[in-house]
Amino acid sequence: MWAPGPKQYDIVKEQIKDFSKIKDVKIVPYIYNMEEVMNMCDLVIARSGAMTITEVSIVGKPSIFIPLPNVSNNHQEYNAKVLQNVGAAEVINNNDLTKEVLNIKINEIIENKDNMIKMGKNAKKIAVKDVEEKIYNEVQKLVK
């Protein structure tokens, strides 16, 4: 499943028609049931916002992160490196991203099933449980 976001959805959907080798890919503007979708996939390829990092670690999936470069203090790169540093993810900087680079990285990961399992287990090791409740409790403290 590919969710490029509502702004890019029509553009990506039009461009993907030209790629005859890409089969069985469902393109949607947004994924509302992210945990369910991540549980069905073998490899997550995504930007690296804080919630994405949290979701990937909770479901324990190997991943490739492409940090969004235009965010304050480069926090997406730092987020991605958290999982990279524990052997749960690979990181491709946006400036280095090409279809060839991404294809090589995907194949390196999916061709080694034992490593995929290890990457998933490593992701779970840093998972923070009950994140929503913890955020809610912190917001409640600030509001009081």
N, C-alpha and C positions, 0 to 999 in steps of 0.2 A: 504494500500500500504506500502511496506517495501523497503527501499532503504539503503542497508548496505554499499554502496560505491563500486566503481569498483574493489578494491583489495579484498574485502570480498564476492563479489557477487556470484561467482561460489561455494565457500565453503558453504555459507548460503543456496543457492539453493539446493545443494546436501543434506545438513543436514535436511532441512525442509521436504524432501520427507518422512522421517521416522516418522513424526508427523501426524498421521491420524486425530487428533482432529482439526488441523488447516485447516480451509476451507476458501475459498473465499479470499485468500491473494495473492495479486500480488506482486512479487518480481522484482525489477528493480535495475540496478546498480546505477542510479542517478535520481533525480527528477529535471527536468528543469522548470516545471511550479508549483513551490512550493505553491504559494498563492492559485492557483486553487485547488490543491490537499488538502491543509489544509482546505479550505472552504467546501470540500465534507466530511470531516471526523468529528467524534464526539469528539475524544480525540487524542492529539498529544503526542507521546512518542519519545523523541529525545535526542541527546547530546545538550549542551547548549552554543553553540557559540553565539556571539553577533547578527549575522544576524538571527539566528533561534529565539532568544528571541524577536527580532524586528518583525519578521514575525508572530509569535504566538500572540503577543500583538495586532498587526494590525488587524488580522482576528478574534481575540477574542475567542480563543479556550482554554478549560481546557487542562492541560498538565502534563506529568510526564517527568522530566528531569533526565538524568543520565550523570552528568558532566564527561567529559574526564579527567582522572586524570593526564595525562602527559603533561599538557600545562603550559606555563610560569605563575608563580605567582597564580596558581590555579584559573585563571580568569573565567573558565566555571562554577565553583561552585558559585562564586560571582554573575555571570550572572543569574544563576538559582534561586538564593535566592531573586533576585529582584522580580520575579513573585511569588515565594513562600511567601514572606513577605506581599504581598497584597492579598493573598488567591486565587491566580489564578493557582497555580501549586503545585505539590508534587515533592520532590527531593529524589532520591535514589542514594547514593554514589556507585561508581563502585565496591568498595570492598564488599559492602553489597548486590550486585545484584545477585539474583538467580531467576530461573523461578517461584519458589513459592512466593518469595517476590514481584516480578513484577505482578504476577497473582492476588495476594491479593490486591495490590494497584489499579490495573485496575478495579477489581470488586467493591472495595470501592467507586470509583469515578462513574462508569457507573450505579451503582444501585441507585444512588441518583440524579435523573434528575434535581431537583431544585438546588442542589449544583453545578451541571455541568453548568447550566445557570449562576449562580452567579459567578463561576470561570471564565467563558468567559467574563462576564461584567467587572470583576475585571481586567482581562488582558487588555481589551480595554482602561481602565482608564489610563494606563501608556503608551499607544501607542504613538510613535513619528511619526508624519506624515511627508511625503516628505523626508524620510531618505536619499534616493539616491541623491536628489538634495542638501541636506545639506552637505553630504560627498563630492560631486563634488565641491561645493563652497569652502569648506575648503582646498581641494587639489589645487584648483585654486589660493587661497591665498598663499599657500606654494610655488607654482611654480613661482609666480611673483617675 
